[in-house]
Amino acid sequence: MTEYFIQAFIYLTAAVIAVPMAKRLGLGSVLGYLVAGVVIGPVTGLVGQETATIQHFAEFGVVMMLFLVGMELDPKSLWAMRVRLLGLGGLQVVLTSGAGMVIAWWLGLPWQTTIAVGLIFSLSSTAIVLQTLNEKGLSKTEGGRGAFSVLLFQDIAVIPMLAVIPLLTVTGLAAVGASEADSHSAFSLVADLPGWAHALVVISAVATVIVGGHYLSRPLFRYVVKSGMREVFTATALMLIIGIAALMSVVNLSPALGAFLAGVVLANSEFRHELEANIEPFKGLLLGLFFITVGAGINFEVLAAQWGTVLTLALVVIVVKASVLLILALLFGLRGRDGWLFTLGLAQAGEFGFVLLTYSMQNRVIPADIAQILALVVALSMFLTPLLFIAYDTLVLPRYRDARNDQREADTIEEQAPVIIAGVGRFGQIVCRLLRASKVPIVALDLALDQIENLRRIHIKSYFGDASRMGLLETAGIANARLLVVAIDDRDRAVALVQHVKQHYPGVWVLARAFDRGHGYQLRQAGADDVVSETYHSALELGGHALTAFGVHPLRARQMTWAFINNEKAHEDDLFDAWKDIEEGIRFSPRYGELFMKLEETLGHVMQQDWQPPSKEDVPLWSPPKTGE
C-alpha cells in the first residue's frame, strides 16, 4: 500500500509542477503533462514498469471525454455532419493508410506488416487533439468540427482494423504477449462465433446502448436523485460509463465509440448538465495521467540507439499526414486558418496506435524490434503535437487574421464626428444608443458586418473596417476627435490601439472596455483615461438585488454597493502598483493579497455601521425633477 501512495504522490507532484508552468509559458497543458512524464520516467527513473499498466487504466479518460463530447451533440447534429464524418474521415483513413503502406514497403517490410503499419499511422490522437481544441476554444470552429469528424470516424475504423490484423500473420514470426491475449479472449462474447452471429451480437450491443440509454437511464437517474445523495449520482454516472465500456469491450468494439453513442443519446436529457459536472473532474485527471504515462513510457535506450531513425520517421509521419490532410481540407472547403487548424491538429499518430501495435505483435504481424521503434515514433509524434498548435497560434493565426480583415475593403468614411466608437458588439451598441439618444454625433467602426448593418437600421453612422488600423482612424477624424471609446473584442488589439492613440493623439480622451481586472490594468498602463470592466457594474447591480432578496432594504443595499465602489476607488492606485509588481515577475509577492484583505476589512466596517431605514419603505432610488425645477 505504501508503494502505491508514493507512486501516486510522484505522478501528482509532477503534474502540479509541470502543467501550471507550461500553461504560464503558453505551451498548453498537454505538453506539460508529457514533459512531466519524461522527467519522472526516463530522466529520473522515479516510475518504471508500472507505467504501461497505468496507461491502460488512464485510457479510460478518452472514453469519458468522448462521452462528454457526445453529450454536446444530438442525433440531428450527428446526421448533419454525415458528409464530413464519412467522406472526410473515410478518405483520411484510406489515403493516410495507403501512404504509410507505400513508405513501409519502400523500407523493405513484408506486405502484411506494411498494411498494419499503414493502419496504425492513419490514426490521430483523440485525447490530445480534443483536449487542446477545448482549451483553446477552437472546437466550434470549422477546422475544429472537421477534426472532430475525422477523429470520430477513426474511432469507428478501429473496429475493422482489429478484425483485419489477425488475417495478416507473417510466417515465421513469434507471437509477443500471446498469453495476455488469451487471457483477454476469455472475456470476449464473440471470440468463437461465426461471422453472422458475431455481427448479430455487435448490433445487439449497440442497440442496447442506444435503447437503454434513451428509455432506462432517465428512470434510473430519477430514482437516484430522490435519494438526495450527490455521491450516489456520481457513482451512477461512473457505473453507466464503465458498464458501456465493458459491454463494448466484450464484443470487440471500441469503448470510446460506445461511450460516444451513449452521450449522444443523453444529449437532450434533463440530467445532462449534472452528468457533465460529475464526470468532468474524472476525465481531466485520467487524461492528464494518460499523457504523463505517454511521456514516461518513452524508451530512452532504444531512442539513444536509434534516435536518427526515430526522429526521421516521426517527422515523415507528420509531414505525410499533414500533406494528405491539407489536400482533404481544400477538397472539403476548409480554407485559411480552419484548413491549417485541421491539418496541423491531426498530423500526429494516436493513442490507439499503441493498442494496434500490441495487437499486431500478439498476432505475429509486426516483429518486436520494429514495434519498439514504431512505438517511439508514435509517442514522439504525439509529443510534438503541442508544438504544432503553438505554430498555428504564432504563425498561422496572425497571418489569416490580417487576411480576414482584407477580404472586404473598409468602407469609405464620408463623415467625421467628435466621438469615435471602436467596436459595436454587445457592449459598444449600448454606448452608441445612449450617445445617439443624447444627440451626440458619433462614428462607429467594426469588423462585424452584421453589427454595422444593425446600427445603420437605427440611423447611426457606422462603417465596416478595422478600428485598430490608424489609417482608418485618421479618416474617421481621430486628429480632431474629442473622445475615443475602445470596445473591440480582442484584448491585445485593444491595448495596442489605446497605446498608439495616446502616443500620437494625446489630446483625445480614451475610454476603454476591459474584460477583467488584469486587462483593465493593461489598458490603464497603455494610457487609457478611463477604464470600465464589462462585468463590474452588472455584478454590483446583481449583488444589490441579492441583498434586497435577502431582506436588506433597497436604499441600504444601494448604500452598500456604493461603499464597495468607493472602497475600491480609494485603493485603486495601490492595486495597480501591486499588479505591476506581478507583471514584472514578482509572482509570489504577498502585496496583492494583503491589499485585498485590507479592502475586505475596510468594507466590513462600512457594512456593519448602524443604519435606520426611512419611514416610507417605497422611496424610489431616483425620481425625475418636477417641471420648472
Buried (B, 14 or more C-beta within 10 A) or exposed (E): EEEEEEBEEBBBEBBEBBBEEBBEEEBBBBBBBBBBBBBBBBBEEBBEEEBEEBBEEBBBBBBBBBBBBBBBBBEEEBEEBEEBBEBBBBBBBBBBBEBBBEBBBEEEBBEBBBBBBBBBBBBBBBBBBBBBBBBBEBBEBBBBBBBBBBBBBBBBBBBEBBEEBBEBBBEEBEBBBEEEBEEBEEEEBBEEBEEEEBEEBBEEBBEBBBEBBBEEBBEBBEEBBEEEEEEEBBEBBBEBBBBBBEBBBBBBBBBBBBBBBBBBBBBEBEBBEBBBEBBEEBBBBBBBBBBBBBBBBBBEEBBEEBEEBBBEBBBBBBEBBBBBBBBBBEEBEBBBBBBBBBBBBBBBBBBBBBBBBBBBBBBBBBBEEBBBBBBBBBBBBBBBBBEBBBEBEEEBBEEBBEEEBEEEEBBEBEEBBBBBBBBBBEBBBEBBBEBBEEEBEBBBBBBBEEBBEBBEEEEBBBBBBBBBBBEBBEBBBBEEBEBBBBBBBBBEBBBEBBBBBBEEBEEBBBBBBBBEBEBBBBBBBBBBBEBBBBEBEEEBEEBBEEBBEEEBBBBBBBBBBEBBEEBBEEBEEBBBEBBEEBEEEEEEEEBBEEBEEEBEEBBEEBBEEEEEEEEEEEEEEEEEEEEEE
